[in-house]
Amino acid sequence: LKAEGVLAGVPDVLISAARKGYHALYVEIKNGKIGKLSERQKEMIKKLQSKDYKAVVCRSVEEFVKEVEEYFN
């Protein structure tokens, strides 16, 4: 993926719409409780949050849907 321009640590999903004081919503998707964030992912999420982006980790489809719905409502 690196050859395709993917930057390590960047969350999986970007919803590029400003809402509720955030510039956009970034979502890192992990597989239930076994999926762990890498150090780069942790750093990137903190960096995004410090720059007024909403950056979250979702561990289920239900959690993802909830975050998106809350972001837009």
All heavy atoms as a GROMACS GRO file, in nm:
protein
  581
    1LEU      N    1   0.081  -0.121   0.000
    1LEU     CA    2   0.000   0.000   0.000
    1LEU      C    3   0.085   0.126   0.000
    1LEU      O    4   0.042   0.229  -0.051
    1LEU     CB    5  -0.094  -0.001   0.122
    1LEU     CG    6  -0.204  -0.106   0.120
    1LEU    CD1    7  -0.282  -0.105   0.252
    1LEU    CD2    8  -0.298  -0.086   0.004
    2LYS      N    9   0.203   0.116   0.058
    2LYS     CA   10   0.292   0.231   0.061
    2LYS      C   11   0.322   0.280  -0.080
    2LYS      O   12   0.326   0.399  -0.108
    2LYS     CB   13   0.420   0.197   0.136
    2LYS     CG   14   0.511   0.314   0.160
    2LYS     CD   15   0.629   0.273   0.245
    2LYS     CE   16   0.719   0.391   0.274
    2LYS     NZ   17   0.833   0.354   0.358
    3ALA      N   18   0.341   0.186  -0.173
    3ALA     CA   19   0.369   0.221  -0.312
    3ALA      C   20   0.252   0.294  -0.377
    3ALA      O   21   0.269   0.367  -0.474
    3ALA     CB   22   0.404   0.095  -0.391
    4GLU      N   23   0.132   0.273  -0.323
    4GLU     CA   24   0.013   0.339  -0.375
    4GLU      C   25  -0.012   0.475  -0.309
    4GLU      O   26  -0.111   0.541  -0.338
    4GLU     CB   27  -0.108   0.249  -0.355
    4GLU     CG   28  -0.100   0.122  -0.437
    4GLU     CD   29  -0.217   0.029  -0.411
    4GLU    OE1   30  -0.318   0.071  -0.349
    4GLU    OE2   31  -0.209  -0.088  -0.452
    5GLY      N   32   0.077   0.514  -0.218
    5GLY     CA   33   0.064   0.646  -0.155
    5GLY      C   34  -0.004   0.647  -0.020
    5GLY      O   35  -0.035   0.754   0.032
    6VAL      N   36  -0.029   0.530   0.037
    6VAL     CA   37  -0.094   0.523   0.168
    6VAL      C   38   0.008   0.562   0.275
    6VAL      O   39   0.118   0.509   0.279
    6VAL     CB   40  -0.151   0.382   0.195
    6VAL    CG1   41  -0.208   0.372   0.336
    6VAL    CG2   42  -0.257   0.348   0.092
    7LEU      N   43  -0.030   0.654   0.361
    7LEU     CA   44   0.057   0.700   0.468
    7LEU      C   45   0.031   0.619   0.594
    7LEU      O   46  -0.085   0.605   0.637
    7LEU     CB   47   0.031   0.848   0.496
    7LEU     CG   48   0.117   0.916   0.601
    7LEU    CD1   49   0.264   0.914   0.561
    7LEU    CD2   50   0.070   1.059   0.620
    8ALA      N   51   0.134   0.563   0.653
    8ALA     CA   52   0.120   0.480   0.772
    8ALA      C   53   0.056   0.560   0.885
    8ALA      O   54   0.091   0.675   0.909
    8ALA     CB   55   0.256   0.428   0.816
    9GLY      N   56  -0.039   0.497   0.952
    9GLY     CA   57  -0.102   0.559   1.068
    9GLY      C   58  -0.231   0.633   1.039
    9GLY      O   59  -0.308   0.661   1.130
   10VAL      N   60  -0.256   0.666   0.913
   10VAL     CA   61  -0.378   0.740   0.880
   10VAL      C   62  -0.498   0.645   0.892
   10VAL      O   63  -0.494   0.533   0.843
   10VAL     CB   64  -0.370   0.798   0.736
   10VAL    CG1   65  -0.503   0.863   0.697
   10VAL    CG2   66  -0.257   0.897   0.726
   11PRO      N   67  -0.605   0.691   0.960
   11PRO     CA   68  -0.723   0.605   0.976
   11PRO      C   69  -0.781   0.558   0.843
   11PRO      O   70  -0.760   0.619   0.738
   11PRO     CB   71  -0.821   0.697   1.050
   11PRO     CG   72  -0.734   0.789   1.128
   11PRO     CD   73  -0.618   0.816   1.035
   12ASP      N   74  -0.857   0.449   0.850
   12ASP     CA   75  -0.910   0.382   0.732
   12ASP      C   76  -1.012   0.463   0.654
   12ASP      O   77  -1.018   0.455   0.532
   12ASP     CB   78  -0.977   0.249   0.774
   12ASP     CG   79  -0.880   0.155   0.841
   12ASP    OD1   80  -0.770   0.136   0.787
   12ASP    OD2   81  -0.915   0.101   0.948
   13VAL      N   82  -1.098   0.536   0.725
   13VAL     CA   83  -1.210   0.606   0.660
   13VAL      C   84  -1.201   0.755   0.690
   13VAL      O   85  -1.177   0.795   0.804
   13VAL     CB   86  -1.345   0.551   0.712
   13VAL    CG1   87  -1.462   0.626   0.650
   13VAL    CG2   88  -1.357   0.402   0.685
   14LEU      N   89  -1.224   0.836   0.587
   14LEU     CA   90  -1.233   0.980   0.602
   14LEU      C   91  -1.368   1.025   0.548
   14LEU      O   92  -1.402   0.996   0.433
   14LEU     CB   93  -1.122   1.051   0.524
   14LEU     CG   94  -1.141   1.202   0.502
   14LEU    CD1   95  -1.144   1.278   0.635
   14LEU    CD2   96  -1.034   1.256   0.411
   15ILE      N   97  -1.444   1.094   0.632
   15ILE     CA   98  -1.568   1.157   0.586
   15ILE      C   99  -1.539   1.306   0.588
   15ILE      O  100  -1.531   1.369   0.693
   15ILE     CB  101  -1.687   1.119   0.676
   15ILE    CG1  102  -1.708   0.968   0.670
   15ILE    CG2  103  -1.812   1.196   0.634
   15ILE    CD1  104  -1.816   0.914   0.760
   16SER      N  105  -1.521   1.359   0.469
   16SER     CA  106  -1.475   1.496   0.452
   16SER      C  107  -1.592   1.593   0.452
   16SER      O  108  -1.631   1.647   0.349
   16SER     CB  109  -1.395   1.507   0.321
   16SER     OG  110  -1.344   1.637   0.308
   17ALA      N  111  -1.647   1.613   0.570
   17ALA     CA  112  -1.759   1.706   0.589
   17ALA      C  113  -1.743   1.771   0.725
   17ALA      O  114  -1.730   1.701   0.826
   17ALA     CB  115  -1.892   1.632   0.580
   18ALA      N  116  -1.741   1.902   0.727
   18ALA     CA  117  -1.728   1.975   0.853
   18ALA      C  118  -1.860   1.970   0.929
   18ALA      O  119  -1.966   1.999   0.873
   18ALA     CB  120  -1.686   2.118   0.827
   19ARG      N  121  -1.853   1.935   1.057
   19ARG     CA  122  -1.971   1.929   1.143
   19ARG      C  123  -1.928   1.953   1.287
   19ARG      O  124  -1.819   1.912   1.328
   19ARG     CB  125  -2.040   1.791   1.138
   19ARG     CG  126  -2.097   1.751   1.005
   19ARG     CD  127  -2.230   1.822   0.981
   19ARG     NE  128  -2.300   1.771   0.867
   19ARG     CZ  129  -2.276   1.806   0.740
   19ARG    NH1  130  -2.180   1.889   0.711
   19ARG    NH2  131  -2.348   1.757   0.641
   20LYS      N  132  -2.016   2.017   1.364
   20LYS     CA  133  -2.001   2.030   1.510
   20LYS      C  134  -1.863   2.080   1.552
   20LYS      O  135  -1.807   2.033   1.650
   20LYS     CB  136  -2.033   1.898   1.578
   20LYS     CG  137  -2.174   1.849   1.554
   20LYS     CD  138  -2.203   1.722   1.628
   20LYS     CE  139  -2.347   1.680   1.604
   20LYS     NZ  140  -2.380   1.559   1.675
   21GLY      N  141  -1.805   2.170   1.476
   21GLY     CA  142  -1.674   2.225   1.512
   21GLY      C  143  -1.556   2.143   1.466
   21GLY      O  144  -1.441   2.180   1.492
   22TYR      N  145  -1.580   2.032   1.398
   22TYR     CA  146  -1.474   1.948   1.344
   22TYR      C  147  -1.459   1.975   1.194
   22TYR      O  148  -1.557   2.005   1.126
   22TYR     CB  149  -1.505   1.799   1.363
   22TYR     CG  150  -1.513   1.757   1.507
   22TYR    CD1  151  -1.635   1.728   1.567
   22TYR    CD2  152  -1.398   1.744   1.584
   22TYR    CE1  153  -1.643   1.687   1.699
   22TYR    CE2  154  -1.405   1.703   1.716
   22TYR     CZ  155  -1.528   1.675   1.773
   22TYR     OH  156  -1.536   1.635   1.904
   23HIS      N  157  -1.338   1.957   1.143
   23HIS     CA  158  -1.313   1.973   0.999
   23HIS      C  159  -1.361   1.851   0.920
   23HIS      O  160  -1.402   1.863   0.805
   23HIS     CB  161  -1.164   1.993   0.972
   23HIS     CG  162  -1.106   2.112   1.040
   23HIS    ND1  163  -1.149   2.240   1.016
   23HIS    CD2  164  -1.009   2.122   1.134
   23HIS    CE1  165  -1.080   2.324   1.090
   23HIS    NE2  166  -0.996   2.256   1.164
   24ALA      N  167  -1.351   1.733   0.981
   24ALA     CA  168  -1.388   1.608   0.916
   24ALA      C  169  -1.391   1.497   1.020
   24ALA      O  170  -1.349   1.516   1.134
   24ALA     CB  171  -1.288   1.572   0.806
   25LEU      N  172  -1.438   1.380   0.980
   25LEU     CA  173  -1.441   1.262   1.067
   25LEU      C  174  -1.348   1.156   1.011
   25LEU      O  175  -1.359   1.117   0.894
   25LEU     CB  176  -1.584   1.206   1.074
   25LEU     CG  177  -1.603   1.071   1.145
   25LEU    CD1  178  -1.563   1.079   1.292
   25LEU    CD2  179  -1.746   1.023   1.130
   26TYR      N  180  -1.254   1.112   1.093
   26TYR     CA  181  -1.166   1.001   1.059
   26TYR      C  182  -1.203   0.881   1.145
   26TYR      O  183  -1.225   0.897   1.265
   26TYR     CB  184  -1.020   1.034   1.089
   26TYR     CG  185  -0.952   1.122   0.986
   26TYR    CD1  186  -0.956   1.260   0.996
   26TYR    CD2  187  -0.882   1.065   0.880
   26TYR    CE1  188  -0.892   1.340   0.902
   26TYR    CE2  189  -0.818   1.144   0.786
   26TYR     CZ  190  -0.823   1.281   0.798
   26TYR     OH  191  -0.760   1.359   0.705
   27VAL      N  192  -1.210   0.763   1.084
   27VAL     CA  193  -1.246   0.642   1.157
   27VAL      C  194  -1.142   0.534   1.129
   27VAL      O  195  -1.117   0.498   1.013
   27VAL     CB  196  -1.386   0.590   1.118
   27VAL    CG1  197  -1.421   0.467   1.201
   27VAL    CG2  198  -1.491   0.699   1.133
   28GLU      N  199  -1.084   0.482   1.236
   28GLU     CA  200  -0.996   0.365   1.226
   28GLU      C  201  -1.082   0.244   1.263
   28GLU      O  202  -1.149   0.244   1.367
   28GLU     CB  203  -0.878   0.377   1.324
   28GLU     CG  204  -0.789   0.256   1.326
   28GLU     CD  205  -0.722   0.226   1.192
   28GLU    OE1  206  -0.690   0.319   1.117
   28GLU    OE2  207  -0.702   0.106   1.164
   29ILE      N  208  -1.082   0.144   1.178
   29ILE     CA  209  -1.165   0.026   1.201
   29ILE      C  210  -1.076  -0.090   1.245
   29ILE      O  211  -0.978  -0.124   1.178
   29ILE     CB  212  -1.244  -0.011   1.074
   29ILE    CG1  213  -1.334   0.107   1.036
   29ILE    CG2  214  -1.322  -0.139   1.094
   29ILE    CD1  215  -1.406   0.092   0.906
   30LYS      N  216  -1.112  -0.146   1.360
   30LYS     CA  217  -1.038  -0.259   1.414
   30LYS      C  218  -1.131  -0.378   1.431
   30LYS      O  219  -1.252  -0.363   1.449
   30LYS     CB  220  -0.975  -0.223   1.550
   30LYS     CG  221  -0.861  -0.125   1.539
   30LYS     CD  222  -0.748  -0.189   1.462
   30LYS     CE  223  -0.633  -0.094   1.442
   30LYS     NZ  224  -0.535  -0.145   1.349
   31ASN      N  225  -1.074  -0.496   1.430
   31ASN     CA  226  -1.148  -0.620   1.441
   31ASN      C  227  -1.176  -0.654   1.588
   31ASN      O  228  -1.094  -0.715   1.654
   31ASN     CB  229  -1.070  -0.733   1.374
   31ASN     CG  230  -1.144  -0.864   1.377
   31ASN    OD1  231  -1.262  -0.869   1.411
   31ASN    ND2  232  -1.076  -0.971   1.341
   32GLY      N  233  -1.290  -0.611   1.636
   32GLY     CA  234  -1.330  -0.643   1.772
   32GLY      C  235  -1.226  -0.602   1.875
   32GLY      O  236  -1.158  -0.501   1.861
   33LYS      N  237  -1.212  -0.681   1.979
   33LYS     CA  238  -1.119  -0.649   2.086
   33LYS      C  239  -0.977  -0.694   2.057
   33LYS      O  240  -0.884  -0.657   2.126
   33LYS     CB  241  -1.168  -0.710   2.218
   33LYS     CG  242  -1.298  -0.648   2.264
   33LYS     CD  243  -1.340  -0.699   2.398
   33LYS     CE  244  -1.472  -0.634   2.434
   33LYS     NZ  245  -1.502  -0.642   2.574
   34ILE      N  246  -0.959  -0.775   1.952
   34ILE     CA  247  -0.824  -0.826   1.924
   34ILE      C  248  -0.740  -0.730   1.839
   34ILE      O  249  -0.620  -0.737   1.841
   34ILE     CB  250  -0.828  -0.965   1.857
   34ILE    CG1  251  -0.902  -0.960   1.723
   34ILE    CG2  252  -0.891  -1.067   1.950
   34ILE    CD1  253  -0.895  -1.088   1.643
   35GLY      N  254  -0.806  -0.642   1.767
   35GLY     CA  255  -0.733  -0.548   1.684
   35GLY      C  256  -0.667  -0.440   1.769
   35GLY      O  257  -0.734  -0.373   1.846
   36LYS      N  258  -0.537  -0.423   1.755
   36LYS     CA  259  -0.465  -0.323   1.834
   36LYS      C  260  -0.419  -0.209   1.745
   36LYS      O  261  -0.384  -0.229   1.629
   36LYS     CB  262  -0.342  -0.385   1.900
   36LYS     CG  263  -0.373  -0.481   2.011
   36LYS     CD  264  -0.244  -0.523   2.080
   36LYS     CE  265  -0.273  -0.608   2.201
   36LYS     NZ  266  -0.150  -0.641   2.273
   37LEU      N  267  -0.419  -0.089   1.802
   37LEU     CA  268  -0.365   0.026   1.731
   37LEU      C  269  -0.213   0.022   1.736
   37LEU      O  270  -0.154  -0.006   1.840
   37LEU     CB  271  -0.411   0.156   1.797
   37LEU     CG  272  -0.559   0.192   1.787
   37LEU    CD1  273  -0.587   0.316   1.871
   37LEU    CD2  274  -0.598   0.217   1.644
   38SER      N  275  -0.151   0.053   1.624
   38SER     CA  276  -0.006   0.065   1.623
   38SER      C  277   0.031   0.199   1.687
   38SER      O  278  -0.054   0.288   1.704
   38SER     CB  279   0.047   0.062   1.479
   38SER     OG  280   0.010   0.181   1.411
   39GLU      N  281   0.156   0.216   1.721
   39GLU     CA  282   0.202   0.342   1.779
   39GLU      C  283   0.178   0.457   1.680
   39GLU      O  284   0.140   0.566   1.719
   39GLU     CB  285   0.348   0.334   1.819
   39GLU     CG  286   0.371   0.251   1.944
   39GLU     CD  287   0.287   0.296   2.064
   39GLU    OE1  288   0.283   0.418   2.093
   39GLU    OE2  289   0.223   0.210   2.126
   40ARG      N  290   0.203   0.432   1.552
   40ARG     CA  291   0.178   0.535   1.450
   40ARG      C  292   0.032   0.574   1.444
   40ARG      O  293  -0.001   0.691   1.427
   40ARG     CB  294   0.225   0.488   1.313
   40ARG     CG  295   0.374   0.497   1.297
   40ARG     CD  296   0.409   0.477   1.154
   40ARG     NE  297   0.534   0.547   1.126
   40ARG     CZ  298   0.601   0.533   1.017
   40ARG    NH1  299   0.556   0.454   0.922
   40ARG    NH2  300   0.713   0.599   0.999
   41GLN      N  301  -0.056   0.476   1.456
   41GLN     CA  302  -0.199   0.505   1.454
   41GLN      C  303  -0.239   0.588   1.576
   41GLN      O  304  -0.315   0.684   1.565
   41GLN     CB  305  -0.281   0.376   1.450
   41GLN     CG  306  -0.273   0.307   1.316
   41GLN     CD  307  -0.337   0.172   1.317
   41GLN    OE1  308  -0.323   0.095   1.413
   41GLN    NE2  309  -0.408   0.139   1.209
   42LYS      N  310  -0.187   0.553   1.693
   42LYS     CA  311  -0.216   0.630   1.814
   42LYS      C  312  -0.169   0.773   1.800
   42LYS      O  313  -0.241   0.867   1.835
   42LYS     CB  314  -0.149   0.565   1.936
   42LYS     CG  315  -0.208   0.432   1.976
   42LYS     CD  316  -0.128   0.372   2.090
   42LYS     CE  317  -0.171   0.231   2.121
   42LYS     NZ  318  -0.088   0.168   2.226
   43GLU      N  319  -0.048   0.790   1.749
   43GLU     CA  320   0.007   0.924   1.729
   43GLU      C  321  -0.076   1.005   1.630
   43GLU      O  322  -0.103   1.123   1.651
   43GLU     CB  323   0.152   0.916   1.681
   43GLU     CG  324   0.249   0.863   1.783
   43GLU     CD  325   0.386   0.830   1.725
   43GLU    OE1  326   0.413   0.865   1.607
   43GLU    OE2  327   0.465   0.767   1.796
   44MET      N  328  -0.114   0.941   1.520
   44MET     CA  329  -0.191   1.010   1.417
   44MET      C  330  -0.327   1.052   1.469
   44MET      O  331  -0.374   1.164   1.444
   44MET     CB  332  -0.207   0.922   1.293
   44MET     CG  333  -0.282   0.988   1.181
   44MET     SD  334  -0.205   1.138   1.116
   44MET     CE  335  -0.074   1.068   1.019
   45ILE      N  336  -0.395   0.966   1.545
   45ILE     CA  337  -0.526   0.999   1.600
   45ILE      C  338  -0.514   1.119   1.695
   45ILE      O  339  -0.593   1.213   1.688
   45ILE     CB  340  -0.590   0.876   1.669
   45ILE    CG1  341  -0.635   0.776   1.562
   45ILE    CG2  342  -0.706   0.916   1.759
   45ILE    CD1  343  -0.679   0.643   1.614
   46LYS      N  344  -0.413   1.119   1.781
   46LYS     CA  345  -0.391   1.234   1.871
   46LYS      C  346  -0.364   1.361   1.792
   46LYS      O  347  -0.415   1.468   1.825
   46LYS     CB  348  -0.276   1.204   1.967
   46LYS     CG  349  -0.312   1.108   2.076
   46LYS     CD  350  -0.193   1.084   2.168
   46LYS     CE  351  -0.225   0.976   2.267
   46LYS     NZ  352  -0.111   0.945   2.354
   47LYS      N  353  -0.282   1.350   1.688
   47LYS     CA  354  -0.249   1.466   1.606
   47LYS      C  355  -0.374   1.522   1.537
   47LYS      O  356  -0.397   1.643   1.536
   47LYS     CB  357  -0.143   1.428   1.502
   47LYS     CG  358  -0.094   1.544   1.419
   47LYS     CD  359   0.018   1.499   1.327
   47LYS     CE  360   0.076   1.614   1.249
   47LYS     NZ  361   0.187   1.573   1.164
   48LEU      N  362  -0.454   1.434   1.480
   48LEU     CA  363  -0.577   1.477   1.414
   48LEU      C  364  -0.672   1.544   1.514
   48LEU      O  365  -0.729   1.649   1.485
   48LEU     CB  366  -0.647   1.358   1.347
   48LEU     CG  367  -0.578   1.303   1.223
   48LEU    CD1  368  -0.635   1.166   1.187
   48LEU    CD2  369  -0.590   1.399   1.107
   49GLN      N  370  -0.686   1.485   1.631
   49GLN     CA  371  -0.774   1.542   1.732
   49GLN      C  372  -0.725   1.680   1.776
   49GLN      O  373  -0.806   1.770   1.798
   49GLN     CB  374  -0.785   1.448   1.852
   49GLN     CG  375  -0.862   1.321   1.820
   49GLN     CD  376  -0.854   1.217   1.929
   49GLN    OE1  377  -0.763   1.217   2.013
   49GLN    NE2  378  -0.949   1.124   1.928
   50SER      N  379  -0.595   1.698   1.784
   50SER     CA  380  -0.540   1.828   1.826
   50SER      C  381  -0.560   1.936   1.720
   50SER      O  382  -0.550   2.055   1.749
   50SER     CB  383  -0.391   1.814   1.860
   50SER     OG  384  -0.313   1.803   1.742
   51LYS      N  385  -0.589   1.894   1.597
   51LYS     CA  386  -0.611   1.987   1.486
   51LYS      C  387  -0.760   2.003   1.453
   51LYS      O  388  -0.797   2.045   1.344
   51LYS     CB  389  -0.538   1.939   1.360
   51LYS     CG  390  -0.390   1.917   1.379
   51LYS     CD  391  -0.314   2.042   1.357
   51LYS     CE  392  -0.164   2.010   1.366
   51LYS     NZ  393  -0.087   2.126   1.393
   52ASP      N  394  -0.845   1.969   1.548
   52ASP     CA  395  -0.991   1.984   1.534
   52ASP      C  396  -1.056   1.893   1.432
   52ASP      O  397  -1.150   1.930   1.362
   52ASP     CB  398  -1.029   2.130   1.507
   52ASP     CG  399  -0.994   2.221   1.623
   52ASP    OD1  400  -1.005   2.174   1.738
   52ASP    OD2  401  -0.957   2.336   1.599
   53TYR      N  402  -1.003   1.771   1.422
   53TYR     CA  403  -1.069   1.665   1.346
   53TYR      C  404  -1.125   1.568   1.448
   53TYR      O  405  -1.065   1.546   1.553
   53TYR     CB  406  -0.970   1.590   1.256
   53TYR     CG  407  -0.921   1.673   1.140
   53TYR    CD1  408  -0.805   1.750   1.151
   53TYR    CD2  409  -0.991   1.675   1.020
   53TYR    CE1  410  -0.760   1.827   1.046
   53TYR    CE2  411  -0.946   1.752   0.914
   53TYR     CZ  412  -0.831   1.827   0.927
   53TYR     OH  413  -0.787   1.904   0.823
   54LYS      N  414  -1.238   1.509   1.418
   54LYS     CA  415  -1.288   1.402   1.503
   54LYS      C  416  -1.225   1.273   1.452
   54LYS      O  417  -1.240   1.238   1.335
   54LYS     CB  418  -1.440   1.393   1.499
   54LYS     CG  419  -1.491   1.287   1.595
   54LYS     CD  420  -1.638   1.297   1.624
   54LYS     CE  421  -1.673   1.196   1.732
   54LYS     NZ  422  -1.812   1.199   1.766
   55ALA      N  423  -1.151   1.207   1.538
   55ALA     CA  424  -1.084   1.082   1.501
   55ALA      C  425  -1.119   0.977   1.606
   55ALA      O  426  -1.093   0.997   1.725
   55ALA     CB  427  -0.934   1.102   1.493
   56VAL      N  428  -1.179   0.867   1.561
   56VAL     CA  429  -1.227   0.764   1.652
   56VAL      C  430  -1.185   0.625   1.604
   56VAL      O  431  -1.150   0.606   1.488
   56VAL     CB  432  -1.381   0.769   1.667
   56VAL    CG1  433  -1.426   0.901   1.728
   56VAL    CG2  434  -1.449   0.745   1.534
   57VAL      N  435  -1.193   0.530   1.696
   57VAL     CA  436  -1.168   0.389   1.664
   57VAL      C  437  -1.300   0.316   1.682
   57VAL      O  438  -1.366   0.329   1.785
   57VAL     CB  439  -1.061   0.329   1.758
   57VAL    CG1  440  -1.040   0.181   1.727
   57VAL    CG2  441  -0.931   0.407   1.748
   58CYS      N  442  -1.339   0.239   1.581
   58CYS     CA  443  -1.462   0.159   1.588
   58CYS      C  444  -1.425   0.012   1.578
   58CYS      O  445  -1.343  -0.027   1.495
   58CYS     CB  446  -1.557   0.198   1.475
   58CYS     SG  447  -1.623   0.364   1.493
   59ARG      N  448  -1.490  -0.067   1.661
   59ARG     CA  449  -1.460  -0.210   1.666
   59ARG      C  450  -1.577  -0.298   1.621
   59ARG      O  451  -1.573  -0.419   1.636
   59ARG     CB  452  -1.414  -0.247   1.806
   59ARG     CG  453  -1.287  -0.173   1.844
   59ARG     CD  454  -1.233  -0.211   1.979
   59ARG     NE  455  -1.111  -0.139   2.008
   59ARG     CZ  456  -0.991  -0.170   1.962
   59ARG    NH1  457  -0.977  -0.273   1.882
   59ARG    NH2  458  -0.885  -0.099   1.995
   60SER      N  459  -1.680  -0.234   1.567
   60SER     CA  460  -1.793  -0.309   1.512
   60SER      C  461  -1.866  -0.220   1.412
   60SER      O  462  -1.849  -0.098   1.412
   60SER     CB  463  -1.890  -0.351   1.623
   60SER     OG  464  -1.954  -0.237   1.678
   61VAL      N  465  -1.948  -0.283   1.330
   61VAL     CA  466  -2.029  -0.208   1.234
   61VAL      C  467  -2.125  -0.116   1.309
   61VAL      O  468  -2.144   0.000   1.271
   61VAL     CB  469  -2.106  -0.303   1.140
   61VAL    CG1  470  -2.205  -0.227   1.054
   61VAL    CG2  471  -2.011  -0.384   1.055
   62GLU      N  472  -2.181  -0.167   1.417
   62GLU     CA  473  -2.276  -0.088   1.495
   62GLU      C  474  -2.209   0.038   1.552
   62GLU      O  475  -2.267   0.147   1.550
   62GLU     CB  476  -2.335  -0.172   1.609
   62GLU     CG  477  -2.421  -0.287   1.565
   62GLU     CD  478  -2.342  -0.412   1.521
   62GLU    OE1  479  -2.221  -0.419   1.546
   62GLU    OE2  480  -2.404  -0.499   1.459
   63GLU      N  481  -2.087   0.023   1.600
   63GLU     CA  482  -2.013   0.137   1.654
   63GLU      C  483  -1.984   0.239   1.543
   63GLU      O  484  -1.995   0.360   1.564
   63GLU     CB  485  -1.882   0.086   1.715
   63GLU     CG  486  -1.827   0.172   1.824
   63GLU     CD  487  -1.706   0.108   1.890
   63GLU    OE1  488  -1.701  -0.016   1.905
   63GLU    OE2  489  -1.615   0.185   1.924
   64PHE      N  490  -1.948   0.190   1.425
   64PHE     CA  491  -1.922   0.278   1.312
   64PHE      C  492  -2.047   0.358   1.275
   64PHE      O  493  -2.043   0.480   1.260
   64PHE     CB  494  -1.872   0.197   1.192
   64PHE     CG  495  -1.854   0.279   1.068
   64PHE    CD1  496  -1.741   0.359   1.053
   64PHE    CD2  497  -1.948   0.278   0.967
   64PHE    CE1  498  -1.724   0.436   0.938
   64PHE    CE2  499  -1.931   0.354   0.852
   64PHE     CZ  500  -1.818   0.434   0.838
   65VAL      N  501  -2.160   0.289   1.262
   65VAL     CA  502  -2.286   0.355   1.227
   65VAL      C  503  -2.322   0.458   1.332
   65VAL      O  504  -2.363   0.570   1.300
   65VAL     CB  505  -2.399   0.251   1.209
   65VAL    CG1  506  -2.535   0.317   1.198
   65VAL    CG2  507  -2.372   0.164   1.087
   66LYS      N  508  -2.305   0.424   1.460
   66LYS     CA  509  -2.336   0.516   1.569
   66LYS      C  510  -2.251   0.644   1.559
   66LYS      O  511  -2.303   0.755   1.572
   66LYS     CB  512  -2.312   0.448   1.703
   66LYS     CG  513  -2.339   0.535   1.822
   66LYS     CD  514  -2.310   0.460   1.952
   66LYS     CE  515  -2.319   0.556   2.069
   66LYS     NZ  516  -2.204   0.556   2.154
   67GLU      N  517  -2.123   0.628   1.536
   67GLU     CA  518  -2.032   0.744   1.524
   67GLU      C  519  -2.071   0.834   1.407
   67GLU      O  520  -2.073   0.956   1.420
   67GLU     CB  521  -1.887   0.700   1.510
   67GLU     CG  522  -1.826   0.645   1.636
   67GLU     CD  523  -1.804   0.749   1.745
   67GLU    OE1  524  -1.807   0.871   1.719
   67GLU    OE2  525  -1.784   0.707   1.860
   68VAL      N  526  -2.101   0.774   1.294
   68VAL     CA  527  -2.140   0.852   1.176
   68VAL      C  528  -2.271   0.923   1.198
   68VAL      O  529  -2.286   1.042   1.168
   68VAL     CB  530  -2.144   0.763   1.049
   68VAL    CG1  531  -2.201   0.840   0.931
   68VAL    CG2  532  -2.005   0.710   1.017
   69GLU      N  533  -2.368   0.852   1.254
   69GLU     CA  534  -2.499   0.915   1.282
   69GLU      C  535  -2.484   1.031   1.380
   69GLU      O  536  -2.543   1.137   1.361
   69GLU     CB  537  -2.599   0.811   1.335
   69GLU     CG  538  -2.650   0.718   1.228
   69GLU     CD  539  -2.744   0.613   1.280
   69GLU    OE1  540  -2.753   0.591   1.405
   69GLU    OE2  541  -2.810   0.549   1.197
   70GLU      N  542  -2.407   1.012   1.486
   70GLU     CA  543  -2.386   1.118   1.584
   70GLU      C  544  -2.314   1.238   1.520
   70GLU      O  545  -2.343   1.352   1.554
   70GLU     CB  546  -2.305   1.067   1.703
   70GLU     CG  547  -2.384   0.980   1.797
   70GLU     CD  548  -2.303   0.927   1.913
   70GLU    OE1  549  -2.185   0.966   1.929
   70GLU    OE2  550  -2.357   0.845   1.989
   71TYR      N  551  -2.223   1.211   1.431
   71TYR     CA  552  -2.148   1.318   1.365
   71TYR      C  553  -2.240   1.405   1.280
   71TYR      O  554  -2.225   1.526   1.276
   71TYR     CB  555  -2.038   1.258   1.278
   71TYR     CG  556  -1.943   1.360   1.222
   71TYR    CD1  557  -1.852   1.427   1.303
   71TYR    CD2  558  -1.944   1.390   1.086
   71TYR    CE1  559  -1.765   1.522   1.251
   71TYR    CE2  560  -1.856   1.484   1.033
   71TYR     CZ  561  -1.767   1.550   1.116
   71TYR     OH  562  -1.681   1.643   1.064
   72PHE      N  563  -2.338   1.343   1.214
   72PHE     CA  564  -2.426   1.417   1.125
   72PHE      C  565  -2.554   1.468   1.189
   72PHE      O  566  -2.626   1.547   1.130
   72PHE     CB  567  -2.459   1.334   1.001
   72PHE     CG  568  -2.348   1.332   0.902
   72PHE    CD1  569  -2.263   1.222   0.892
   72PHE    CD2  570  -2.325   1.441   0.820
   72PHE    CE1  571  -2.157   1.221   0.802
   72PHE    CE2  572  -2.220   1.440   0.729
   72PHE     CZ  573  -2.136   1.330   0.720
   73ASN      N  574  -2.585   1.422   1.309
   73ASN     CA  575  -2.708   1.468   1.376
   73ASN      C  576  -2.679   1.560   1.491
   73ASN      O  577  -2.579   1.575   1.543
   73ASN     CB  578  -2.789   1.347   1.426
   73ASN     CG  579  -2.841   1.265   1.310
   73ASN    OD1  580  -2.884   1.318   1.210
   73ASN    ND2  581  -2.836   1.134   1.325
   0.00000   0.00000   0.00000
